Structure formats: C-alpha cells, structure tokens
Amino acid sequence: MAKTYSRRELGRLAKDAGLMSALLTLSKTPFLGWTTPIQALAEGQAAADPMQGLAWNTELPTTFQKTILGVAQEGVLYGQGELPVLRSELAPGFSGFKGKELSSLAFFLHMTDTHSTDEESPATLHYRRFAGYSPQILDAHVATARKIADQAGLDFILHTGDATENAQENEFAWFLTGMDGGALNPNSGAAVELGGRFAGPESQPFFAEGLGEIPWYFTMGNHDELVMGSLTPTEEFNELAMGGFAPIGYETPLPFSIPFLGPSLPIELRGAAITPDPNRRILTREELLARLLASPSSPPGHGYTASNTAKTARYYAADPIPGVPLRILALDTASPIGYSLGSIRQEQFEWLRNSLEESVGQGMLVLIATHHPSGSITDLPPLEGLRSKNGNDLVGLLNTYPNVLAHLAGHTHVNVIAPMKTYYEVQTCAGIDPPQQTRAFEILWDGGEHVAIVTAMVDFEETGGLADEGRLLAFNDPLTRNGPGQVQDRNTLCVLRIPQGFQEKLRRASPRPSRLLERG
C-alpha cells in the first residue's frame, strides 16, 4: 500500500542519514503554548570564588544577566542569570587568580548555524515553519552583537558555517546582507503563490543594519556547499530548485539514492505549481567563495583570499588582532563527495600541521575553527584515490601543540564544552534552532602560566517584530531538538596552562582590561 510521508519526516531523515533527499509535503507548526524550559536556573559551582575580588559584568546582554525560561504569545519569560562554572580540568592544582592582574587578549563572538532558508524553494526539503524567519532572526543576532560592541567593544566575530540551508544563491545573498547591511528581500518566486502559500510578513523586504565596523570571519559548513547539507549539487537539483514545480509528497517506494551505490528508485511525484526563480540556483564552492571575496565589510574576504580560489583551498590562517599573538586556523570540513558528516582531506591536514609548526615558531596562540566538531568528522570512503583524516586524527594532532587553546565548532546545534587533554573543544548551538544563541568568548591571561577562556551565551534581544515571532515558533516546534547543553556547557571559566615561551611573547603585547569581568 502506498504511503505518503510528510515534508518534515523525510526532511529529517534525509538530513540525518545523508541519503538522496526525499520530496516532502508542506506543513506548518501550530502554536502550542508554553515551551518546556530549555535552561535551568543558575546553580552552585559558580566560578566566583576562584576569581577572588573580581566580579562578572552583568551589564552586557549575555546570560550572565538573565536567561530565557520559555516563550509564549505574550512574550519571553526570563529567569535569573547564570554565573560561569569553573572548568579547570586542564590546569590541575589551579588555586585561583588571587593577586594576579588579568589582561584581555581577545573578546569576540561565535555565531554558527544561522541557516538562511528559502522556505519557498522546492529543493529546501527539511521544511520548518520558523526557518522562514531566518533572515529576521539573523538580523536580531547582529543587532545584539552591535550592542555588545557599542558597550564593550568586540575584536571580531567568527561564523563557523551553515549560513544557508540549501547552498542557494539567494540564501547566501540574504546571509551576506544580514552581516554587511542593506536592503534585504527574503522572498523567492511570487510573494503569494497559488493557494495563498507563503504570504506571511516574514516574506516582506526590510533593511538590515549589518555589523558595521565589526570584523567578521567565516568558515564553510556542509549546508553552504551541499544540497540539504548532504548531497553533491547537480544540474538536476538546480532545475528542481529554480523550477516551477514544488513536490509536496510522493508515494513509496522511497526515492533514495544511496551514496556511492546506485540510482534513485522510481517514484510518483505529487505537487503544486510554484513561480520559477533563477535566484534559487545552487552555488558552487568557487562561486560562494567569490561572493565572500566581494563582500564590502571587513576584513576583505572574511579570512579567505584570492589564493584560495587559485588553489581551490577552503582553509586559511588569520591573525585577527594587531599586536596580539593569537591566530585563527580555519578549516573546511564539508565532505567534497556529499555527506552530512565532516571530513578533512589529506592535503588540508598537512597544511594544518605545517601551520601549527609555524605558529609555534612564531610564539602564536591558536584557535581552531571548523564547522564540524571532532566527533562529527569521519574518514571519506576510499573513492577516486581520496584520502582523509578523521576526528581522532585531528585531536591527536592538536594535542601535540601546546599553543592550541580551543577548537570552536558548530554543526550539532548543541552547546558542549569538552577538555581534550591539552585544549578545550567548544561546540556552540545553532542561531536558528532553540535556544537560538550565539556565544561570547574572552581570553584572559594572568601574566604567568594560566590562560582563562570565559564563555557567555547570548540570546538575541527582543525586537518587537518578526524575529520574536520566529523565536516563538521555534521554541514551540515539537520536532525541533533543543540544544542548550548542561550548565557546565554554557557560561564557563575554562582554565589551561601555556608554556613559558609563549608567556614571553604575551608580555610584549599591550595589556587590555577585561570586558566580561569587573572589579568587585
């Protein structure tokens, strides 16, 4: 007997399994009232005592100040803020910073998985009603970042990918406009399709303020390079995305093409007419990079340079703060042959090894930036002579270099902080899925052997507009997994040791006062 699958059900299956995408039925999520609280109130184990005389800055719009407990039509319910939890697993015997003058090496914001989504696209298969508000939600995150910068200054912003849902030209244009500023029209095809579909206010044009003078860096995610984050772009996918037929269901047998094994099974499509739009074209890796290089905001290329195009390399090194010995090594972990999990090609791994060696020689501290965390990086199938390294290989390499402070990643849509023997791996939740947060980082140095990485989750501030409506829908979506993590994965004080040689280089840097701490 034929079975019809919903667009949501098969979208999740296609996204999670990395199989040939099924064509799904359109659905909308009703309002369900109060959400289950996604964050616990702050509990003991706060890092106040080890700070000995220093207090946290609760004036900035972070969750030091207040946390979201739930969202209803009447607005957001806030609870008390969460003070940071001390994480000293990598500094055995750490007794606090008593008598030490802490200076700030860097203060920046980590954004990830903001997923600008063309909800009208026939190729956007994992349909989520709140994702139609993704441009407005990104705009709200950017506005909150500007407020933090106005109050305390931000050295830079790091976005670790999945800027789009489906690697489409219009989706990436919406993302760039949200970051750079300008007129933004979050609509494709007709403003109102046949049957009255896609007529909501989220499809109306608005003006995005952008980040202004705040520098931002970018790292590729699997959704920025692959269809649905899992499938290699083809001309057939382009025709589907740009075309005038929106599949809203299908009958079994399933239309899966198992990667590397065979063609799609036959299906009978059911759908509806939709206005074609060439702006739904799926970008190639080279085209997406060209658009980053053409972005008018700083720094030029957002980490990438023209040499990336010449070498077809999607990884780079950047020293974001003049006079501070801190380096970003950004990798491209999207699989080149189509899969939602990450991979690191052999030549990229060797580049990383050489870059780490160079950083040690120059006395530079290092942040690793990837879209995928180590647990989501796997070996490529042994096809066409491809060779790759997995997450264990990456961890093993990073553990041999004592100047690596942290590995920053997204992808899982969950907050997780894990000690990795010599450095911390920090996964930040999605900007689009609940709890819809970014994460502020400050790297502090005590003048000696200890460096502290302070992390603070950031909710976008209420706008009185469409971003708030998108948050309401997201927090009440029964099929969306929440990703706040445990209390020790959110606001933290992560302490680790650095070797003597790097301390000497830090002493030559100009000290700056902390932004996330204040004198008690």
ABEGO torsion letter per residue (X at the ends): XBBBBBAAAAAAAAAAAGBBBBBBBBBBBBBAEBBBBABBBBBBGBAAAAAGGBBBBAABBBAAABBBABBBAAEBBBBBBBBBBBBAAABBGBAEABGBBBBBABBBBBBBGAGBBBAABAABABBBAAAAAAAAAAAAAAAAAAAAAAAAEBABBBBAEGABAAGBAAAAAAAAAAAAEEBBBBBBEBABBBGGBGABAAABBBBBAEAEABBBBBBBBAAAABBGGABBBBAAAAAAAABABBBAEBBOBBABBBBGABBBBBBBBBBBBBBBBAAABBBBAAAAAAAAAABABOBBGGGBBAAAAAAGBABBBBBABBGBBBBBBBBBABBAAEBABBBBBAAAAAAAAAAAAAAAAAGBBBBBBBABBAAABBBBBBBGGBBBBBAAAAAAAAAABAABABBBBBGAGBBBBBBAGABBBBBBBBAABOAGBBBBBBBBBAGBABBBBBBBBBBBBBAGBAAAAAAAAAAABAABBBAAEBAAABBBBBBBBBBAAAAAAAAABBBBBBAABBBX
